[in-house]
Amino acid sequence: MHNIVFLDAGSMGDADLSVLADGEIALQCFEYTPTEDIVSRLAQASIAIVNKVQLSAAILQQLPNLKLICIAATGVNNVDLDAAARLGISVCNVRGYANTAVPQHVIALLLQLTNKISQYHRAVANGLWSQSKHFCLLDYPVTELAGKNFVVVGYGALGQASAQLAQAFGMQIIVAEQPDATSCRSGRVPFLSALSQADVISLHCPLNAQTEKLFNQQVLAAVKPGALLINTARGGLIDEAALLRVLQNGQLGGAALDVLSQEPPPADHILLSAALPNLIITPHMAWASAEARQRMVVQLKQNIEAFISGKVLNRV
């Protein structure tokens, strides 16, 4: 009998988690788990499922029964992988489940920045169209995407899928090389050169020591004036104070973020309180279509079954 504990099952919304349990697997789900309760809740667990709960070395050392950590996400920076390896705890993640949901949200954010949908909706609701002397209302400038340069930073599955959707609007795709690369691969453009050509920049790279605050004041200064920045990857990729400055001074045309450096953010977060018309923030939900969440559950089940049968699937 394997005991599975899902520490932050509430992050899955209304996804059906019942498929994770069967006659040989007992499943216990917690809506949310504060740090001080992690060890007690996992004390008897052989398998832990976490989405964003932090499993540090100090915590893992107190869990001798734990054999597998299933991360209900692709990013794995919330688990100390070195400590898990030392302790003989396998770690696996889920992959590809949001390959349609995230790119769709990228384009939704981009269209809001360029077509001003919410501004026009509010204008109509406030009676401004009814007061117009003309058949139309043109208070907010709309920009066409066709012919603009869409720069992808992180050309994995999500970056590629987002680029394909952008290409369908007639955009020119530029794939940025890694910022610390000493040479440039075929089909890619040096990092800073790509940014200098960008009308739109879409971030899809992982957060690690090399990419933390990659988009700092210096890098943002190299971005083509008026460009739009979209981040559906990790909030820590951006120096948020630097981003606020370039939005306020007009150097950057706009930004749309589905992620912030702290989640959930404090109410006084500098970007939340900025109230800028060229800044859109959504609450880390690009991945969370109903279809994507259920695909994730299926992958979690497959990962667990593979581990129990001695196979390797999605191991980190």
N, C-alpha and C positions, 0 to 999 in steps of 0.2 A: 504494500500500500504506500503510495506517495502522497504526501501532504503538500498541497500547493496553496500559497498565500499570495494574494494580489493586494499589494499595499496601497495602491491609489487607483482602485477600480473606477472611482467616480470620474476619472479623466476620460473614460471611454463613453460617457453619456449613456444612451439607451441601447448600446450594442448588446447583443445576446451573448452572454458569457457562459451560458449553461453547457455549451459544447466542450468546454475545457475539462469538465468532470465526467467520469464514468465509474464503473464498478470498482476499478483499481486505483482511482484517483479521487482524493477528497479535496474540494476547493473551498477556500474561505476568502471572501472578498471584504475589503475595508474601503469605504468611500475615500478616506484620506488618512495618512499616518504621519503624525509629527515625529521628529527625530527621536525624542525620548521614548517612543513606543516601538521603534523598529525591532530592537533586539527581542523584546518580550513576545511580539507578534510572530517573529520568525523562529522562535526557539525550537519548535517541533517541526518546522518546515524542511522538507528536502528540496523543494523547488520554490523559488520566489519569483513573482512577476512584479516588475516596477515599470512605471512610465518615466517619471521625473524624480522620484524619491532618491536621495543621495545615499549610496552604500559605500562608506569610507572603509579604509583598512581597519580602523579601530572597531567599527561595527562588525565587519566580516570575521574578525578574529574571535568574536564572541558567539559564532554560529557554527559549531562543529557538525551539526546535522545537515547543513546546507550543501547541496551538490550541484545545483544549477540555478543560474539567474537568467530569467527571460526578460529582456528589455522590450517593452511595448512601444518601441520607437526604433528609428534607424541610428540616431545619434547615441553614443555610448559614454559621453563624458560625465554622466552622473554615477558611474561605477568605477571604483579603483581596480582597473584591470590587472595591474601588477600584483596587487594583494590577492586578488581572486586566483591568479595563476599559482602563486606561492602556496596557497591554501588548498589547491586542487579543486577549486570551484569552477565549473564550466560556465561560460557566458555566451549567450546568443542574442541576436537582435532580429528585427523584422525588416524586410527590404521590399521595395517596389510596390507596397500596398497603396501608396498615395501618388503614384506616377501619373495619374490623371487629375486628381483633386488639387494638388499643389500648383501645377501649371495653369489650371483653370483659374485659380485664385490670383496668380501672377497677372494674368491678362485682365481679370476683373479690376484689380488695383490700378493697372496701367490705364484702362479705359476710364476709370474714375478721374485719374489725374489729367487725362487729355480731353475727355468729353464733359466733365463737370456735371455728371448726372445728378448727384445729390443737391448741388447748388441750384440747378434748374428746377428740380422737384420742389425744393423749398420756396423758390420764387413763385412757382405756380400756386402752391398751397397758400402763400401769403397774398395772393391776389394781384401780383405784379403783371402777369400775362393779361388778365382781364382789364387792366388799366392801360395796356399798351395801345399806342395809336396805330400800330402795324399788326399784321397777322402773326408776327413772330416776336420773340424776345431774344436779344443777343447780348445780354449783360456780361456773360462769361466767355472768354475766348476758347474756342475749340481747336485742337491741333490734330492733323491727320498723321497716322502712323506710317503710311506708305512712303518708302524711300528713306526712312530714318534708320539710324544704326542702333541695333539691339546688341549690347555687349553682355556676354555670359561669363560670369566669374564662378568657376566650378562646373565642369562639363560632364557631370555624371548623368544618370538617367533623368533626373529632374531638370537639370540644365538643358539637356538635349530636347526633352519634351516641351519645355517652355519656349525654346528657340524655334521649334517646329510650328507652334501656334503663332508666334510673332511673325514668322516667315509667311504665314497664311494671310497676314495683313499687309504684305508687301514690304516688310522690313528687311534690312540687310543685316545678316548675322555675323558678329565678330566674336571669336572665342579668345578670351584672354589667357595668356600663359601664366603659370604660377608666378607670384611676385618675386620669389627668390631664385627663379630658374637662371642658370648660367647659359642656357641655350634655348632656342625656341623650336618647338616641334612643328612639323608640317601641319598647315591648316590653322595655326594659332598665331596670335599677335602678341608681342611683348606687353607686359601688364600695363605700364604707364602709357604706352603708345595707344593701347586699346581704349583706356579711359579718356584720353585726349580726343578720341573720335566719337565717343559715345553720346547718343541722344537719350538712350535708356540703358541703365545698368541693372542687371538682375543677379542677385547673389544666391549661389547654390552650393557653396563650399562648407566643409565641416569646421567646427570651432575647435581649435587646438592651440598649442603654444605659438605656432607660427602665424596663425590667422587672427588671434585675439586683437581686437582694435585695429585690424588691417586698414580699415577706412578711417584713418586719423586725419588730423589737420593737414599734414603734408600731402597725403594721398588725395584727399578731397580737393586740395588746391590744384592738383593735376587734372581733375575732371573737366571736361568741356563745359564752359559756362552755359547755364540753362538746362543741363541734363537732368533726367529724372532717375532716382535711385529706388530700387525695389528690393526689399529683403524679406524672404520667406524662409530663410535658413536658420540662423542663430543670432540673437541680439548682440552678443558679444563681439561679433565681427565689426561692429561700428563703434567708434568713439562718439557717444551720444552728445556730449557737450560740443564737440567739433561739428557734428551734423547740425545742431541747433544754430550755431553761428553762421554756417554757410547758407542755411535756409533763410535766416533773418536778413542777411546782407544781400540776398538775391543771387549769390554765386551759383547755387544749385536751384534748378527750376522747381523741384518738388521731390518729395519722398513718400513712399508708401511702405509701411512696416507691419508685418504680422508677428514680429518677435521683438522683445526688448531684453536688455542685459539682466534684468531682474524680473522674474515672473512668479506670481502676479506682481505687478509694479506697485510701489507705494503711490498713494493718491497725489503726492506732491512731486512725482517724477518730472524731471525738467521738460520732457517731451509731451507729457500729458497736459501739463499746465501752460504750454506754449500758446495754444489756441491759434495756430497758424493755418491759413486757408490752403497752403500748399503742402500740408503734412496730414497723411492719413494713417491711422493706427487701428489694426484689428487684433483681437485677443488670441493669437496663436491658434487659429482655427482653420488655416489653409488645408491642413491634412485631414480634416475631420468630417468629410462627407459621410453619410450613412453607409454608402457602399465601401468606402475606404476603411472605415472602422471595422466593418464585418470581415473584410479581407484580412485585416490585422489579426482578428481573433482566430481565423482559420490558420494563419501562419504560426501563431503562438501554439495552437494545438499540434501542428505538424512538428514544431521544434521540440515540444515536450515528448511526443511519441517517438521521435528519432532518438532523443537522448535516452529514453527508457529502453529502447531496443538496441542501444549501443552504437548507433550511427551518428554521423556528424552532419549537422544541418545548420547553416547560418551562424556557425561559431565565430566569435570575434577573436 
